[in-house]
Amino acid sequence: MFASSIVSLALAATVLTPPVASQPVGEPASVPPKLTAERWIVYDADEDVVLASWNANDQAPMASVTKVMTSMVVLDNEDLTTLVTVPNFATNARGSTAGLVAGEQWTVGDLLIATMVRSGNDAALTLGYHVGGESSDAFVAMMNEKARELGMTSTSFANPAGLDAEGHYSSATDLLTLIIASQEYPDIQRLARIKTVTMPPDPNGKERVFNNTNRLLGTFPGTVGLKTGDTPWADKVLLGVTERAGRPIYSVVMHSDDHFADTAEIVEWAYSTYSINDRWMRPLYSQDGGGATVEAGIDLTESHERRLRAMAPLDDGRWNTSTLEDLPKAEAIGRWIRDAIPGVAGG
């Protein structure tokens, strides 16, 4: 009985589809909130499942979240300690800048801080010019090649900074791919967590202090990244990485009126959904006078226990579900079933 319950719950793992206004899904708490963003996607990285999306394949300007790709290409090709001379053209960059002065020298590592934390267009252009062999066009070609390698088929880069330009666009789906790829770079993860940093003074001795443009850092629980963007063509854009109780959620909002509020809304909703791990573990709990007790010797965190205690039984028709075969972890789940309960699964 215990084993058959696990099998049935595995087959009913929650996978929410993009919302359709005329067809609400389940009870109100299961329906994603309405955002000001015209395009968005939210993803459970632990389960490799897109929880919900809206216009996620539309191509649109992406603004300074471009700098995540810029940083990846730089890290692929240059050492952090290399000294770089700031070219004159970079100091004339419009939009957000780090206050670089033509002719001064910065390390690649410090320029990446100026690029990712301060979102300095001058720093991004300096890095692109250097890594491209004193050719910004060559660096942009490297960015587009990297995008093709990652399978970002709806993306085209025209500059390293994210400035509005013809041929500079992406989609929420592709930007999610960019987030996933960026998490393989420890330096990018480290940079995305920096809230405030003091940099070398300018040639006149003026102190330079950079505050991260991502205002969710230190204010929205679990925020550990990643990058903001804001230009006239793109409006407000945000790539978000949030980690709570060992469950990472990645989010993308594009063309938003308030990228911080939209991200907070969709991430809070994502954490209100149950993961497949919750579904697996729920049969280990039994209700006892309104409470719950663990029936098996499994080491769980306190936060995971709280989630399972609060979790209601799966009601027919309450959730959008997919079959086990549709889930990215289907093969691993199947192996677990065969190993753990051979009498039921035929293993």
Sequence and secondary structure as in RCSB ss.txt:
>XXXX:A:sequence
MFASSIVSLALAATVLTPPVASQPVGEPASVPPKLTAERWIVYDADEDVVLASWNANDQAPMASVTKVMTSMVVL
DNEDLTTLVTVPNFATNARGSTAGLVAGEQWTVGDLLIATMVRSGNDAALTLGYHVGGESSDAFVAMMNEKAREL
GMTSTSFANPAGLDAEGHYSSATDLLTLIIASQEYPDIQRLARIKTVTMPPDPNGKERVFNNTNRLLGTFPGTVG
LKTGDTPWADKVLLGVTERAGRPIYSVVMHSDDHFADTAEIVEWAYSTYSINDRWMRPLYSQDGGGATVEAGIDL
TESHERRLRAMAPLDDGRWNTSTLEDLPKAEAIGRWIRDAIPGVAGG
>XXXX:A:secstr
 HHHHHHHHHTT B      TTS  SSGGGS    S SEEEEEETTTTEEEEEESTT  B  GGGHHHHHHHHHH
HH  TT EEE  GGGGG  SS     TT EEEHHHHHHHHHTS  HHHHHHHHHHHTTS HHHHHHHHHHHHHHH
T TT B S SS    TT BB HHHHHHHHHHHTT HHHHHHHH  EEEE   TT   EEEE S TTTTTSTTEEE
EEEEEETTTEEEEEEEEEETTEEEEEEEEEES HHHHHHHHHHHHHHS  HHHHHHGGGEEEETTEEEE S    
 HHHHHHHHH     TTTS B  GGGSTTHHHHHHHHHHH HHHH  
